[in-house]
């Protein structure tokens, strides 16, 4: 039996969301370029979603799109758009306007009880090699081995690494600001919680190569000794 030319399948991808808080394209471009220069391996030519919920008033969408494209970031969609005129401009630019779950209309009947963001745990016992990506969707991720440089751990919940951590760890990938990263030997290329990140040079020297716990406090990354 011949196979059909195409097939639709559901899948999950981790995308960075850029929340725009300033309407001036050149300001946005400069700040983005600074971020990319800090972590080129993580952000260079990366696909991103733009969140425009904080923008108000007249927005020159064409100039804003050009400014972001000039940094090399690839815009794959726009979220948080409530202004109908802006929606039309975005659509004319050929970009999808994405509706976030909380924006969808509620039904008249009583809503079902919301499922917790993190409902289970994924456990990995083998070494995570360079080039591998492990994603724990709606789950915590526990790695009972070492993580090589160039490997990437992504979890919607917490990340625990009980070995040398040399790769990239992104906890709270679904936006959970209460997620944390626990390492017994922290030597990561990049650590991130809910989009806030440090590259290797930003990790405080006194914690490098040590057991550490990372979390968010007042919107910024913080680190403590893991007792």
C-alpha positions as CSV (number, residue, x, y, z in Angstrom):
1,X,0.0,0.0,0.0
2,X,1.5,3.4,-1.0
3,X,2.1,5.9,1.7
4,X,0.3,9.3,1.5
5,X,2.4,12.3,0.4
6,X,1.9,14.1,3.7
7,X,0.9,13.3,7.2
8,X,-0.2,15.7,10.0
9,X,1.1,14.8,13.5
10,X,1.0,16.7,16.8
11,X,4.4,17.5,18.3
12,X,5.9,19.8,21.0
13,X,8.7,22.3,20.6
14,X,10.3,24.7,23.0
15,X,10.2,28.3,21.8
16,X,11.4,31.5,23.5
17,X,8.8,34.2,23.9
18,X,10.0,37.8,23.6
19,X,7.7,40.1,25.6
20,X,7.8,43.6,24.1
21,X,7.5,46.5,26.6
22,X,8.7,49.3,24.3
23,X,7.2,50.4,20.9
24,X,10.4,51.9,19.5
25,X,12.0,49.4,17.0
26,X,15.6,50.6,17.4
27,X,15.4,50.3,21.2
28,X,14.1,46.7,20.8
29,X,16.8,45.8,18.2
30,X,19.7,47.0,20.4
31,X,18.4,45.2,23.5
32,X,17.8,42.0,21.6
33,X,21.3,42.2,20.0
34,X,22.9,42.6,23.4
35,X,21.0,39.4,24.6
36,X,22.1,37.5,21.5
37,X,25.7,38.5,21.9
38,X,25.6,37.2,25.5
39,X,24.4,33.8,24.4
40,X,24.9,33.3,20.7
41,X,24.8,29.5,20.8
42,X,21.3,29.7,22.5
43,X,19.8,32.6,20.6
44,X,21.5,33.1,17.3
45,X,18.9,32.6,14.5
46,X,16.5,31.2,17.1
47,X,12.7,30.9,16.4
48,X,10.7,33.1,18.7
49,X,7.2,34.1,19.5
50,X,6.5,37.8,20.1
51,X,4.2,38.8,22.9
52,X,2.8,42.3,22.3
53,X,0.3,42.4,25.2
54,X,2.2,45.3,26.9
55,X,2.3,47.5,23.8
56,X,-0.3,50.3,23.5
57,X,-1.0,53.2,21.2
58,X,0.3,53.3,17.6
59,X,2.8,50.6,16.7
60,X,4.8,50.7,13.5
61,X,4.6,46.9,13.0
62,X,6.6,46.9,9.7
63,X,9.6,48.7,11.3
64,X,9.3,46.6,14.5
65,X,9.3,43.4,12.5
66,X,12.3,44.6,10.4
67,X,14.2,45.6,13.6
68,X,13.8,42.1,15.1
69,X,14.6,40.3,11.8
70,X,17.8,42.4,11.6
71,X,19.1,40.6,14.8
72,X,18.7,37.2,13.1
73,X,15.8,36.0,15.2
74,X,13.0,34.2,13.3
75,X,9.5,35.3,14.2
76,X,7.2,32.3,14.0
77,X,4.1,34.0,15.6
78,X,2.7,36.8,17.7
79,X,0.7,36.4,20.9
80,X,-1.1,38.7,23.4
81,X,-2.5,40.8,20.6
82,X,-5.9,42.4,21.5
83,X,-5.8,45.4,19.2
84,X,-7.8,44.6,16.0
85,X,-5.8,47.0,13.8
86,X,-2.5,45.5,15.0
87,X,-3.9,42.0,14.3
88,X,-4.7,43.0,10.7
89,X,-1.1,44.4,10.3
90,X,0.4,41.2,11.6
91,X,-1.8,39.1,9.4
92,X,-0.8,41.1,6.3
93,X,2.8,40.5,7.2
94,X,2.1,36.8,6.8
95,X,2.5,35.9,10.5
96,X,0.0,33.9,12.6
97,X,-1.7,35.6,15.6
98,X,-1.5,33.0,18.3
99,X,-4.2,32.7,21.0
100,X,-2.9,31.7,24.4
101,X,-5.0,29.3,26.4
102,X,-6.0,31.9,29.0
103,X,-7.4,34.1,26.2
104,X,-9.9,31.5,24.9
105,X,-13.6,32.0,25.8
106,X,-14.9,30.0,28.7
107,X,-18.0,27.9,28.2
108,X,-21.3,28.6,30.0
109,X,-21.2,25.3,31.9
110,X,-19.1,24.8,35.0
111,X,-15.5,24.4,34.0
112,X,-13.6,21.2,34.6
113,X,-11.0,21.3,37.4
114,X,-7.7,22.6,35.9
115,X,-4.9,20.0,35.7
116,X,-1.7,20.9,37.4
117,X,1.1,22.2,35.2
118,X,3.5,19.5,36.4
119,X,1.8,16.1,36.8
120,X,4.6,13.6,36.6
121,X,8.3,13.1,36.6
122,X,10.6,11.9,33.8
123,X,13.7,10.1,34.9
124,X,16.8,9.7,32.7
125,X,19.5,7.3,34.0
126,X,21.9,7.3,31.0
127,X,24.5,10.1,30.2
128,X,23.0,12.9,28.1
129,X,25.4,13.4,25.1
130,X,26.3,16.5,23.2
131,X,23.6,17.3,20.7
132,X,20.8,15.5,22.6
133,X,17.7,17.4,23.8
134,X,15.5,15.9,26.5
135,X,12.1,17.5,27.1
136,X,9.9,16.7,30.1
137,X,6.5,18.0,29.1
138,X,4.3,19.0,32.0
139,X,6.8,17.2,34.2
140,X,9.9,17.5,36.4
141,X,13.1,16.1,34.9
142,X,15.6,14.0,36.9
143,X,18.9,13.1,35.3
144,X,20.9,10.5,37.3
145,X,24.0,10.9,35.3
146,X,26.2,13.5,33.6
147,X,25.1,16.0,31.0
148,X,27.7,16.9,28.3
149,X,28.4,20.3,26.8
150,X,26.1,20.8,23.9
151,X,23.3,18.8,25.4
152,X,20.0,20.4,26.5
153,X,17.6,19.6,29.2
154,X,14.1,21.2,29.0
155,X,11.3,20.7,31.5
156,X,8.0,22.5,32.2
157,X,8.7,21.8,35.9
158,X,11.9,21.4,37.9
159,X,15.2,20.0,36.7
160,X,17.4,17.8,38.9
161,X,20.9,16.7,37.8
162,X,22.8,14.2,39.9
163,X,26.0,14.3,37.9
164,X,28.2,16.9,36.2
165,X,26.1,19.5,34.4
166,X,28.0,21.0,31.5
167,X,25.1,21.5,29.0
168,X,22.0,23.8,29.0
169,X,19.2,23.5,31.5
170,X,15.8,25.2,30.9
171,X,13.3,24.7,33.7
172,X,9.8,26.2,33.8
173,X,9.7,26.1,30.0
174,X,5.9,26.5,30.1
175,X,6.2,29.7,32.1
176,X,6.1,28.3,35.6
177,X,8.0,30.8,37.7
178,X,8.1,28.5,40.7
179,X,10.3,25.9,38.9
180,X,13.8,25.4,40.1
181,X,17.1,23.8,39.0
182,X,19.0,21.5,41.3
183,X,22.6,20.5,40.4
184,X,25.2,18.5,42.3
185,X,28.0,19.8,40.1
186,X,27.1,23.0,38.2
187,X,29.2,23.8,35.2
188,X,26.5,24.7,32.8
189,X,26.7,26.6,29.5
190,X,23.3,28.1,30.2
191,X,20.6,27.9,32.9
192,X,17.1,29.3,32.5
193,X,13.9,29.4,34.5
194,X,10.7,30.6,32.8
195,X,12.8,32.5,30.2
196,X,15.2,34.2,32.6
197,X,18.7,32.9,31.9
198,X,22.4,33.1,32.8
199,X,25.1,32.0,30.5
200,X,28.2,30.4,31.9
201,X,30.1,33.6,32.6
202,X,27.2,34.9,34.6
203,X,27.1,32.1,37.1
204,X,28.8,33.3,40.3
205,X,32.3,31.9,40.5
206,X,31.8,30.6,44.1
207,X,29.0,28.3,42.9
208,X,30.7,27.0,39.7
209,X,31.5,23.3,40.0
210,X,29.6,23.1,43.2
211,X,26.2,21.8,44.3
212,X,23.7,24.6,43.8
213,X,20.0,25.4,43.6
214,X,18.6,28.0,41.2
215,X,15.3,29.7,41.4
216,X,13.5,33.0,40.5
217,X,13.2,35.8,43.1
218,X,11.5,39.1,42.2
219,X,11.7,38.1,38.5
220,X,15.4,37.4,38.4
221,X,17.6,34.3,38.7
222,X,19.1,33.6,42.1
223,X,21.4,30.9,43.3
224,X,22.0,29.2,46.6
225,X,24.2,26.4,47.9
226,X,22.4,23.0,47.7
227,X,22.6,21.5,51.2
